[in-house]
Amino acid sequence: MGTKVVLAYSGGLDTSVILKWLLNKGYEVICFMANVGQQEDFDKAREKALKLGASKVFLEDLREEFVTDYIFQALKANALYEGRYLLGTSLARPVIAKHQVRIAKQEGALYVAHGATGKGNDQVRFELTYAALGPLLKVISPWKDSEFLGQFKGRTDMLKYAEEQGIPVSATVKKPYSEDENLMHISHEAGILEDPARAATEDIYSRTNSPRIAPDEETLIDIEFKDGLPTAVVNRGDGKRVTGNLAMFLYLNDLGRINGIGRMDMVENRFVGIKSRGIYESPGATILWAAHRDIEGIAMDKEVMHLKLTLEPKFSEYLYNGFWFAPEMDFLMAAFNQSQEAIDGTVTLSLYKGNVLAIARTSPTSLYNQELGSMDVEGGFDQTDSRGFIRLNAIRLKAHNVILDKKHIGLFHVIQPDVE
């Protein structure tokens, strides 16, 4: 056998062609399939890879790890790329690549390979994880290989190669756009969606009901938190209580799907500098993010929260760009982990026709003082103290006004009324 390479394999046309292409170049190919919650016939894909010539196929269920160590860590940071995207694909790539590196080391492989294109973000996410966790591994990235690009100029060439090489091709008609799916979300992009002026039709969405046909009554749920992480989801309608990280997330996905929650249609900035239109469905994550932000409101110190708000966009950017296993992320994660101590309590949410509304919250570590904040009860707050508080904050404003007054030759000078 030739030099070993571990290929991130999905069973689709692209990675099946890459598998055969690598075999024909003399490599021994070990396929790695990660179950991160995508709808896939894993047994069929494994059988296909072995028939095509893979020496081994590793299939691992990473859903629990994906939720606990990646999705929930991003939850602590309220991660949103460019204030909108919940980063479902961005979070899945490092967990897949991490285990791909582990298998490469375990099997004594010198190479790792992936099928991400040279225009997108995933190539960066895979390869930066390889660099961080397996710096001695060499990377084969066919969509950046001149020989591969010369041979495959489009889908027609790949289908022709598949026929020549005896690669089974799905009989279903390919959708005129690209999708990526995992436990957290499904994304739709490219193809007919590349025109940002073209509204997505309802048939594109597959994870969520249209808000138009969602139930005409709200679903009320409680999400319980301990140290900033969910510990239980309770449906107030039927009394169902769900615990366990994976089970809770799956249940929230189901509630979000039913109620048409979690759709996002946006134009984003890829790391490589290209603008891209993406349509995302993240039902469970949308609900969970709303609840987490709300529980922080009652249980987190003001200055900690305001500092954290300045760091969250940076965390999201690093995550989107593929730097999950980078020292700057270690720094931010440590800060966010510290911030979540004593973020405990329960948030009540109303789910209704695409909307998630936090309508009540309680916390044993609450910093909210009802008497102190009341407009009707004095509650130990001496309102006359506010006079000095305002004077102190006004000092620099008055000084600034004097400077402006001198600079603009009396522009800000107050004219006194004539007194007779």
N, C-alpha and C positions, 0 to 999 in steps of 0.2 A: 504493500500500500504506500501511497505517497504521503507527503507532509500533511499533518492533521490540521483541519480548520473547523471551528465551531460556528455554525451558521444560525442566526436568529431566524427561525422558520415559522411561517404561518400556514402553509398549505395552499396558498393562493397561487395565481399564475406567476407573479413576479419572483417570489422566493423559490418556486418549483423550477423555474427556468434557471435561476441563479445556482440552485443545487446541481442541476445537470451540467451547467456550464463549468462549474468548479470541478466536477468529477471528470469532465472531458479534458480539463487542463492538468489532470493528474493528481489532484488533491484527494485525500481521504476526508470525507465530509461527515461530521457529526452534527445532527440537527437538534436544536433546542427550542422547544415550544413552551411558552409560559402562559398559564391560565390566569389572566388578570380580570376575568369576568366577561370576556367577549363571547358572543354566541357562535360557537364553532364545534364542528364534529371532530373532536381531537383524535379519536380512534381511527377515523377515516384518513385524517391528515397524516397520522403516524404510519399507517399502512402504505400510503402513497409514497412517503419519503423513503421507506425501506425498499419498496419496489423499484424506485428510481435509482437506488444504489447507495443510500446513506448507510454507513457502517453501524451507527447507533442513532436512536432518537430518544432524547430526554424530554419528558413531559412533566412539568411541576405545577402544582396548584399554589399560586402565590397570592390568592385573594385576601387571606387573613393578614398577611404581612403588608400587602398593598394598602389596606385600610388602616391598620394600626400604626405602621412606621412611616407612611408617606401621606395618605389623605389626612389623617388626624394631625400630623405635624404641620401640614399646610393650614389646617383649620385653626390651630393655635395662632397662626400668623394672619388669619383672615385673608389668605392669599387670593388676589385678583390681579391678573395681568391687564395693564392699562385700564384698571378700574372696572373691568367687565368680565373677562374670561377666567373661568374657574380652574383652568390648567389641568384638565383631565389627562390629555395625552402627555403633557410635560411631566406629570407625576409618575406615569406608568413606565416611561422609558428607562429611568435609572434603576428601578427594581428589576426589570428584565435584563438589562445590561450587566447588572451586578452578578446575577446568577449565571449568566453566560460566561463571564470571566471566571467564576468559581469552577464551572464545568471544564473550561479550557485548562485551568491549572490541574484539576483532578485527572484529566485525560492526557495530560502532557502535550496539548496542542500548542503550536507556535503562532497560530493565526485565529482571529475572530472575524466574522463577516456579517454584514447586514444588507438589507435591500432598500434603505432610505435613499431618496433622490438627492442630487447635488444642489437643489434649489431650496430645500426645506429646512426645518429646524431639527428634525429627528436625527439626521446624520450627525449633527453637533452633539446632541444629547447622548447618543450611543457612544461616540468616539471620545468625548470628554470623560465619560464614565470608564471606558476602557483605559484611558490614560491615567486616571486617578487610582484605579484598583488593580490594573494589570499593566503597568508601564512598559514591561518587556514584550508584551504581545504585539504582533504586527496586525494591521487592519487591512482587510480586503473590502473595498467599497465599490462594487461594480459600476454604479451609476456615476462614478468619477474616474472610471478606467477607460482610456481612449479606445482600447481594443473592444471592450464591451459596447461602448457607445457607437462605435463604427458598425458593429454587428446588429444592434437593436436600436433602430431609430424611432420606433413606436410600437404600439400594441399589435399591429399587423405582423411585424417581424417576430414578435414573441410568440404569437399564435402559430405562425409557420414553423418556428423552431420546435414548439411543443409537439406539433404533428409529426415532424421529422424524427424527434427523439422519443416518441411514445409517451409523452407526458399527458396524463388525463386532464382534460379541461372541463370545468363545470358547464353543463348544458344550459344553465340559466342565462338570461340576457343581462349583460353588465349594465349597471346603472350609469347614466351619463355624468357621473361625478364620483369623487373619492370619499370613502368613509373610514374612520378609525373608531373602534369600539372597545370599551373596557367597563369595569364595574362602575366607574365614576361618571362616564358620559359616553355619548357618541358624537363624533364630529362629521360634518358634511362640507366638502370643499372641492374646488377645481371643476373642470368640465363646464357644464351649463351654469354653474354658480359663480364663475369668474367675472361675470358682469354684475357689479354691485348695484346697478339700477334695476336688475331683474328680481322681483319679489319671489321668495321661495314658495312653491305650491305645497299644499297640505300633504301630498304623497311623499314628500322628502322626509318629513318627520316620522320617526319610528319608535322613539322612546316615550313620547308624551302625547296624551290626548290634546286635541285642539281645545283651548279655553272655551270656545263656542259650544262644544258638546260635553264639557266637563259637568259634573253634577251641579244642580242648581241649589245646593245647600252646602254650607261650610263644613269642613272636617276640623274638629278641635283636637289638638294633641298637646301633651306635655313632654318636653325633653329635659331630663335630669342631668346635671353636670357635676363633676367632681374634679377639681384642679384643671378646669378648662376643657375637659373631655366628656363626651356623652356617656352616661352609664345606663340609661333606660329611656325608652320611648313608650308613652302611654297614650292610647287612643281613648279619648273621653266618650266617644260614641258607643263603642262596644266593650270598653274596659280592657282591651288587649294590651298586655305589657310585654315588651320585647327587650331583651338584654343580650350582651355579647356583641363585639364590635362589628363583625361581618353581618350578623343577623339584623342588627339595628339599621345598618346602612342599606341592606336589601329591602327592609320594610319601608324606610323613608323613600327609596326609589319607587316603590310601588305606590305609596301615597301621593308622591309627586306626579307620577305618570297619570293616575286617575284624575287628578285635579288640574292637569295641564300646566304644571309648574316646571320652570327651568330652561326655557327656550332663550337663546341669545343669537342674534344675527349681527355681525360686526365686521368692520375692516380693521385688521390689526397690522402691526409692524413686526415682520419676521426678524430674527437675529441677523440674517444675512443681508438685510437692508431692503427686502422686497415687501411691498404691501400685499396683503392677502385677505380675501373675504372668507370668513368661516361662519358656519351655522352650527351651533352647539345645543345639545340637550343634556342637562345635568340636574335631574329632578331632586334626588336625595341631597346632593351637595348644596343646592340652592336653599333648601329648607334648613339644613344644618348650619350653614354659614349665617343665616339670618338669626337663628337662635343663639349662636355663640357670640355674635356681636352684641346682642341684647343683654346677655348675662354679664358680659364685661362692663356694661353701662352701670350696673348696680353694685358690682363687687370689686371693681378695679379703681385704684387711686388715680386721681385726675392727672397728675404729672406723668405717671407711668403710662397712662393711656395715651396722652398727647405725644410722648416720646415714641411710643410703640407705633402710633399712626404715621410717624415720619419714616419709620423703618420698614413697614409692611410693603410699600411699593417696591423697595429695593430687593426685599426677599423674593417677591413675585417675579421681578425681572431676572434675578439670578436663576430662579427655578425655570422660567421659560427658556432661558438661554442655555440650559444644560449644565449648570454649575452646582448640582445637588451635592456632589462630593468634593466641595472646595472649602478652603479654610474660612473664607468670608461667610459661607453658609453655616459652618460650625459655630462661628461667632454669633450670628443672628439667632440660630436655633437655641443656643444657650440662653440668650437674652429672653427669647419668647417663652422658653420652658420656665424660667424664673418668674416671668410675669403672670403665669397661669396658676401659681400657688394660691390657694384659697379662692379661686374663681369657681364657687360652688353655688348650686341652687337649681331652680326649675323655671323654665320659660314656657308659657302657654302660647300656642300659635294657632292662628286661623288660616286654613288652606282653602282657597276659593277661586276657581276660574283663573288660574295662572298667577294668583297673588299669594304671597306669604306675609302675614302680618303678626308681629309679636304684640299680644294684647294684654299680657300680665306676666309678672315675674316675682319670685320670692327667693331669698338667699339667706342662709345662716351666717354668711360673712358679709352681709350687706353693709355698705358705707352710707346708705341713704338714711337720713334722720328726718322723719316726717314733721316733727315739731320744729326742727331747725329750718327746714325748707318751707314751712307753711307761711302763706301770706296773711293768715288769720291769727296764728299763735306766735307769740314772741319767742318762746322756746329757748331762752337763755342767750339770745343774740341781741346785743345792744346796738340798735340801728344807728345811734349817734356816732358809733365808732367808724361808720362808713365815711363820715366827713373827712377824717384824717387819712383814710385809705385812698380816697379820691385825690386829696391834696398831694399826697406822695406820688401818685401816678401822673399827676398833672405837671410836676416840676419840669420834666424833660420836654414836654410839649410847649410850655411857656418859653423855655430857653431856645427851642427850635424856632419859635415864632419870632423871637428877637433877631436871630440870625437872618431869617428870611426878610424881615422888615428892613434890615440894613442893606441886604443884597439888592432888594428891589426898590430901594429908596422910598420907603413909606407906604408901599403897596398894601401892607397889612396893618397899617396904623389905624387905630380906631379914632374916628372924628367925634369929638365931643360936641354936643349940641350947644348952641349959643344960649347964654344965660343973661337975661336982662335984669 
